[in-house]
């Protein structure tokens, strides 16, 4: 039915590939980079969900402070919500 690869090469229609596999250390580094990228994407998604939840329940927060995850988390840990801050 079809020609085998060996037969195609025997007819002079094939050529060697210049493929060189990466070293084991480079494969490990590439794996860790892909893994870190996946975690970063997940962090961005959860950060967006967190901001949406805060905007829904505490709308004036973005007007009071510059949006940033670390500053908002510190504020929430210290005061636990808008009632205990006493702004305004």
NUSEKE-47010 format. One line per field, with one value per atom (N, C-alpha, C): residue in one letter; atom name; z, x, y. Coordinates in nm, 2 decimals. Example, Ala and Ser with C-alpha at 12.3 -4.5 7.8 and 13.67 -1.06 7.14 Angstrom:
<sites>
torro [a:a:a:s:s:s] $
sedo [N:CA:C:N:CA:C] $
zz [0.78:0.78:0.78:0.71:0.71:0.79] $
xx [1.32:1.23:1.32:1.28:1.37:1.29] $
yy [-0.57:-0.45:-0.33:-0.22:-0.11:0.00] $
</sites>
This chain:
<sites>
torro [x:x:x:x:x:x:x:x:x:x:x:x:x:x:x:x:x:x:x:x:x:x:x:x:x:x:x:x:x:x:x:x:x:x:x:x:x:x:x:x:x:x:x:x:x:x:x:x:x:x:x:x:x:x:x:x:x:x:x:x:x:x:x:x:x:x:x:x:x:x:x:x:x:x:x:x:x:x:x:x:x:x:x:x:x:x:x:x:x:x:x:x:x:x:x:x:x:x:x:x:x:x:x:x:x:x:x:x:x:x:x:x:x:x:x:x:x:x:x:x:x:x:x:x:x:x:x:x:x:x:x:x:x:x:x:x:x:x:x:x:x:x:x:x:x:x:x:x:x:x:x:x:x:x:x:x:x:x:x:x:x:x:x:x:x:x:x:x:x:x:x:x:x:x:x:x:x:x:x:x:x:x:x:x:x:x:x:x:x:x:x:x:x:x:x:x:x:x:x:x:x:x:x:x:x:x:x:x:x:x:x:x:x:x:x:x:x:x:x:x:x:x:x:x:x:x:x:x:x:x:x:x:x:x:x:x:x:x:x:x:x:x:x:x:x:x:x:x:x:x:x:x:x:x:x:x:x:x:x:x:x:x:x:x] $
sedo [N:CA:C:N:CA:C:N:CA:C:N:CA:C:N:CA:C:N:CA:C:N:CA:C:N:CA:C:N:CA:C:N:CA:C:N:CA:C:N:CA:C:N:CA:C:N:CA:C:N:CA:C:N:CA:C:N:CA:C:N:CA:C:N:CA:C:N:CA:C:N:CA:C:N:CA:C:N:CA:C:N:CA:C:N:CA:C:N:CA:C:N:CA:C:N:CA:C:N:CA:C:N:CA:C:N:CA:C:N:CA:C:N:CA:C:N:CA:C:N:CA:C:N:CA:C:N:CA:C:N:CA:C:N:CA:C:N:CA:C:N:CA:C:N:CA:C:N:CA:C:N:CA:C:N:CA:C:N:CA:C:N:CA:C:N:CA:C:N:CA:C:N:CA:C:N:CA:C:N:CA:C:N:CA:C:N:CA:C:N:CA:C:N:CA:C:N:CA:C:N:CA:C:N:CA:C:N:CA:C:N:CA:C:N:CA:C:N:CA:C:N:CA:C:N:CA:C:N:CA:C:N:CA:C:N:CA:C:N:CA:C:N:CA:C:N:CA:C:N:CA:C:N:CA:C:N:CA:C:N:CA:C:N:CA:C:N:CA:C:N:CA:C:N:CA:C:N:CA:C:N:CA:C:N:CA:C:N:CA:C:N:CA:C:N:CA:C:N:CA:C:N:CA:C:N:CA:C] $
zz [0.00:0.00:0.00:0.11:0.11:0.11:0.09:0.09:0.23:0.27:0.40:0.39:0.51:0.52:0.46:0.49:0.44:0.29:0.23:0.08:0.02:0.09:0.04:0.05:0.16:0.17:0.07:0.04:-0.05:-0.19:-0.22:-0.35:-0.36:-0.25:-0.24:-0.22:-0.17:-0.15:-0.01:0.08:0.22:0.25:0.36:0.40:0.56:0.61:0.76:0.81:0.93:1.00:1.09:1.10:1.19:1.33:1.39:1.52:1.62:1.72:1.84:1.96:2.04:2.16:2.26:2.34:2.44:2.56:2.63:2.74:2.85:2.94:3.05:3.14:3.16:3.24:3.17:3.04:2.96:2.97:2.96:2.97:3.10:3.21:3.34:3.36:3.30:3.31:3.23:3.11:3.03:3.10:3.17:3.24:3.36:3.43:3.54:3.49:3.37:3.32:3.28:3.22:3.18:3.30:3.41:3.53:3.60:3.60:3.66:3.58:3.45:3.37:3.40:3.42:3.45:3.59:3.68:3.82:3.81:3.73:3.71:3.65:3.55:3.49:3.59:3.68:3.78:3.88:3.92:4.01:3.95:3.83:3.76:3.76:3.73:3.73:3.87:3.97:4.11:4.15:4.11:4.14:4.08:3.96:3.90:3.97:4.01:4.09:4.22:4.29:4.41:4.40:4.30:4.27:4.24:4.16:4.13:4.25:4.34:4.46:4.55:4.56:4.64:4.58:4.45:4.38:4.40:4.41:4.43:4.57:4.67:4.81:4.87:4.81:4.88:4.76:4.70:4.58:4.60:4.71:4.73:4.76:4.77:4.80:4.70:4.57:4.46:4.45:4.51:4.51:4.63:4.74:4.86:4.84:4.78:4.77:4.63:4.59:4.46:4.46:4.36:4.36:4.35:4.44:4.44:4.54:4.50:4.58:4.72:4.73:4.86:4.96:4.91:5.00:5.04:4.95:4.98:5.08:5.06:5.16:5.30:5.31:5.43:5.50:5.43:5.48:5.53:5.46:5.50:5.62:5.63:5.74:5.87:5.86:5.97:6.02:5.92:5.96:5.93:5.85:5.82:5.75:5.70:5.62:5.64:5.57:5.56:5.70:5.77:5.89:6.00:6.01:6.11:6.07:5.94:5.90:5.94:5.93:5.97:5.88:5.75:5.65:5.63:5.62:5.57:5.69] $
xx [0.08:0.00:0.09:0.15:0.24:0.38:0.47:0.62:0.67:0.75:0.82:0.92:0.95:1.05:1.19:1.22:1.35:1.35:1.24:1.24:1.25:1.18:1.19:1.34:1.40:1.54:1.63:1.60:1.68:1.67:1.55:1.54:1.61:1.67:1.74:1.65:1.53:1.43:1.43:1.51:1.52:1.65:1.65:1.78:1.78:1.89:1.91:1.86:1.79:1.75:1.87:1.88:1.98:1.92:1.86:1.80:1.90:1.91:2.00:1.91:1.89:1.81:1.87:1.79:1.84:1.90:1.99:2.05:1.94:1.97:1.88:1.85:1.96:1.94:1.85:1.87:1.78:1.64:1.61:1.48:1.42:1.50:1.45:1.41:1.50:1.47:1.35:1.33:1.21:1.09:1.09:0.98:0.94:1.04:1.02:0.96:1.01:0.96:0.81:0.77:0.63:0.55:0.60:0.53:0.50:0.61:0.60:0.50:0.50:0.40:0.26:0.24:0.10:0.06:0.15:0.11:0.09:0.16:0.15:0.01:-0.03:-0.16:-0.27:-0.26:-0.36:-0.36:-0.25:-0.25:-0.32:-0.30:-0.36:-0.51:-0.56:-0.70:-0.76:-0.70:-0.75:-0.74:-0.64:-0.63:-0.75:-0.79:-0.90:-1.03:-1.05:-1.17:-1.18:-1.06:-1.06:-1.09:-1.04:-1.07:-1.22:-1.27:-1.42:-1.50:-1.47:-1.54:-1.53:-1.41:-1.40:-1.48:-1.47:-1.55:-1.70:-1.74:-1.89:-1.93:-1.85:-1.89:-1.83:-1.72:-1.66:-1.61:-1.70:-1.68:-1.58:-1.59:-1.50:-1.36:-1.32:-1.18:-1.09:-1.13:-1.04:-1.02:-1.11:-1.09:-1.00:-1.00:-0.92:-0.77:-0.74:-0.60:-0.57:-0.45:-0.41:-0.42:-0.49:-0.52:-0.38:-0.37:-0.25:-0.28:-0.25:-0.29:-0.23:-0.11:-0.04:-0.10:-0.12:-0.17:-0.32:-0.40:-0.53:-0.54:-0.45:-0.45:-0.41:-0.31:-0.26:-0.38:-0.45:-0.56:-0.67:-0.70:-0.81:-0.76:-0.64:-0.59:-0.59:-0.56:-0.55:-0.69:-0.78:-0.91:-1.03:-1.02:-1.12:-1.25:-1.24:-1.35:-1.37:-1.46:-1.47:-1.52:-1.60:-1.66:-1.55:-1.44:-1.34:-1.24:-1.24:-1.14:-1.17:-1.30:-1.34:-1.29:-1.29:-1.25:-1.37:-1.35:-1.45:-1.51] $
yy [-0.12:0.00:0.13:0.15:0.27:0.23:0.32:0.29:0.31:0.22:0.23:0.34:0.40:0.50:0.45:0.33:0.27:0.27:0.23:0.23:0.37:0.47:0.61:0.65:0.62:0.66:0.59:0.46:0.39:0.44:0.51:0.57:0.71:0.75:0.88:1.00:0.98:1.08:1.14:1.08:1.12:1.18:1.26:1.31:1.32:1.33:1.33:1.46:1.45:1.57:1.62:1.75:1.81:1.83:1.73:1.74:1.70:1.79:1.76:1.78:1.68:1.69:1.79:1.86:1.95:1.87:1.93:1.87:1.85:1.76:1.73:1.86:1.93:2.05:2.16:2.17:2.26:2.22:2.09:2.03:2.06:2.05:2.08:2.23:2.32:2.46:2.50:2.44:2.47:2.42:2.31:2.26:2.36:2.40:2.50:2.63:2.68:2.80:2.78:2.67:2.65:2.64:2.57:2.56:2.69:2.78:2.91:2.99:2.98:3.06:3.01:2.89:2.84:2.89:2.90:2.95:3.10:3.17:3.32:3.35:3.27:3.29:3.27:3.16:3.14:3.25:3.31:3.42:3.54:3.57:3.68:3.66:3.54:3.51:3.53:3.48:3.49:3.64:3.71:3.85:3.93:3.90:3.96:3.93:3.80:3.76:3.84:3.85:3.92:4.07:4.13:4.27:4.29:4.20:4.21:4.19:4.10:4.08:4.20:4.26:4.38:4.50:4.51:4.62:4.60:4.48:4.46:4.50:4.47:4.49:4.61:4.67:4.78:4.88:4.94:5.02:5.14:5.20:5.32:5.29:5.16:5.12:5.17:5.15:5.19:5.34:5.42:5.56:5.61:5.52:5.56:5.53:5.41:5.37:5.33:5.33:5.28:5.13:5.08:4.93:4.85:4.76:4.67:4.56:4.45:4.33:4.34:4.37:4.37:4.47:4.59:4.70:4.67:4.61:4.58:4.46:4.36:4.25:4.30:4.39:4.44:4.52:4.60:4.67:4.58:4.48:4.39:4.31:4.27:4.19:4.28:4.41:4.50:4.54:4.57:4.63:4.54:4.44:4.34:4.40:4.52:4.57:4.72:4.78:4.92:4.98:4.91:4.97:5.01:4.94:4.96:5.06:5.11:5.20:5.35:5.39:5.52:5.63:5.60:5.71:5.80:5.93:6.02:6.08] $
</sites>
